[in-house]
Amino acid sequence: MIFEAITVGSYMSNCYILGSEKTKEAAIIDPGAEFNKIDGKIKELEVTPKMIILTHAHGDHIGAVLEFIEKYHIPVYIHEDDAKALVDSNINLTKVLFSKEVTINPDVKVKDGDKIILGDLEFEIIHTPGHTPGGISIKVENIMMTGDTLFNRSIGRTDFPGGSFDQIIDSIRNKIFKYDDETIVYPGHNSPTTIESEKIGNPFIRS
């Protein structure tokens, strides 16, 4: 598997590129800003973008989506419960965060348990609400991208519209923590961790 993490934008969001070694097709996860930086890495990796998958609809994770659609004409995937936010700049916070209105019509609305196939890769969609109603985590092989649900020794904010502290804790304990302890967690911000490490050391979680 081809895997690359890129930190972008003033909010230091993590964008991930996952590609098939066999087909050189790639998915872009959360292109939040700095289109040229992400696109330069795509060229360096010599992969062809085939889709964008969004862990949630907040502006710091969707800021470069329109540029990728314009260049590559690729579909956008998001959970059905965040689809409304993607087309509303007040809910997706782009108006507040960036003083510009970003509205995106999603092509595919996913739900919990969906599988997305890309070459020889399988992306498992895990609905992990709490930060947003339609927040998802994405499991591929031994890694999981948790968006703004679970961070290294922290959790996502729950004070935005549609957020819920009880939901995010439930998502982490009953959705994310059911996977193997060795699973590597790549969050929407900050450094990677593992499920085992978060079970032991995350102060917000009592497993």
N, C-alpha and C positions, 0 to 999 in steps of 0.2 A: 504494500500500500504506500502511495505517495502521501505525505502529510507535512503540512507547513503551517506554522502559527505566525501571524503578523499582528502587531499592536498598532492601532490606527486612531487618529483623531485626538482632540483635546481631552476626551473622557477616557482615553487609554483603553479602548475596547479591543477585544481579541477577535480577529477574523481568522478563519481556518480554511485552508484549501485541502481537500481530500481527493485523491485521484487513484485510478486503477493503473497499476503497473502494466497490466496486460493491454488495455485499450487506450490508455493515456487520456481518458475522459475524466473530468473533475467536477466536483461540487464546490461551490463557494458558500461557506457558512458565515452569516452575519457580516456582510461588507458594510461596515458602519461609516466609513469615511476614507479619504485618500485613495480615490480610484486608481490614480497612476501608480501608487506604491504597490497596491494589490495586483494590478494588471502587469506590472513589471515582474513580479514574482511568478505569475502565471506563465509569462514568456520564458523566464529562466528555467522553470520546471518542465517546459515543453509539453504542457497539457492543454486540452481543449475544454473550456467550461461548458457544461451541459445543463446546469441548474443552479439556482440559488435557494438555499434552505435557511429560513429565519427562525431563530429560537424564540423570538418574540418581536413585538412591533415597535419598540421604542426607538427614538431618533438616532441614538448613538450606535445602533446596530443595523440601521437601514439607510444611512446617509448616502451611500454610493450605489445603491441598488439600481436607480434609474439609468445611471451611466453604463452599468453592465448590461441592462436590458437593451439599451440603444446600440451598444457595440456588438453584442453576441446574440441578441434575440432569443434569450433563454427564459424558461418559465421560473416563476417564483412560488415557492412552497411555504405555507404557514399554517399553524393550527387554526381550525375553524372558529375557535373562540377569540382569536386575535385578528381575524380577517377584517372586521369592522374598523378596528383601530388603524389598520394599515391605510385605509382610505380617508382617515380623519386626522388632520394635522394637530388638532387640539388634544386628541386622545394619544396619538403617537409621540407627542411632545416636540415635534420638529419645530413648531412655531416658537415654543418656549426655549428650547435648547440652541437652536441655530438661527432663529429669526427668519426662517423661510418655511414655506409650507410644502411638505413632501407627502404626496398621496400616490399610492401604488395599488393597482388592482391585482390581487393574487391570482395565479393561474390554477393552483392546486391547493385545496383546503384539506389538511391532513387531520387525523384523529389518533387517539391512543392505540398503539399496537400496529399501526400501519408499517409496512416495509417498503422502502424505496430502493430499487435495484439500479446500480450504476456499474456497468462492466461486471467484474467479479466481486464487487462490494455490495453489501446489504446494510442499509441504514435503518435502524429500528427507531421508531418514533415513540417517545415516552412522554405522556402528558404530565407536566409538573407545574400546575398552577400555583399561584401565591404571589409572585412578583407581578405577573399579569394573568388574566383569566386563561389565556391560551398559551402560556409558556410551555416550551417543550425541552427535553433533553434528547440527545441523539447518540445512539450507541452504534459503534462500528468496530468490529473485532474486539480488541481489549481496551478501547478508549471510549470515553463518554464526554460529549460536549454539553455542559449543563446550563449554558446561557447565564442569566442572572438569578438562577435558583440557588445553586450551591457554589460558594467560593472557597478558596484555601483559607480555612479557619474563620469563615464568615458565611453569611447568607445574603440574598438580595433584599433590597428595600421593599417594604410592603405598604408604604404610605402614598403610593401613586394610585390614581383611579383604578379600581378593580383589584387592588392588592389585598392580601390577607395573610397575616402572620400565621394563623392556625393552618391555613392551606399550605403555605410554603414548608412548614415543619412536617406536615403530613406527607407532602410530596417527597421530601428528602428521606424521611424515615421509612415510608412504605413503598416508594417507587424506586428511588435511587439506591438506597442501602440494601435492597434485595439482591443486587448484583455482586459478583465476586469481589472480595476485598482488594484483589490485585488490580482491579480496573483503574486505569489512569483517568483522572478527571481533568478536563480542560475547560475552565470556566470562561464566562464572558468578559471578565476583567481579572487582572493579576495572574499569579503563577499557577502552574499545574499542581495537582495533589493526587491522592488516591482515596478510594472509598474507605479503606482501612484507617488511613491517617485521619480522615474526618470523623469516623466513628469514635476514635480515641480522643482526638484533640480539639474538635470544633466546639467552642463554648456555648453555641446556640442549640446543640443537639444533645439529647440524653438518650442513648440507645440501650 
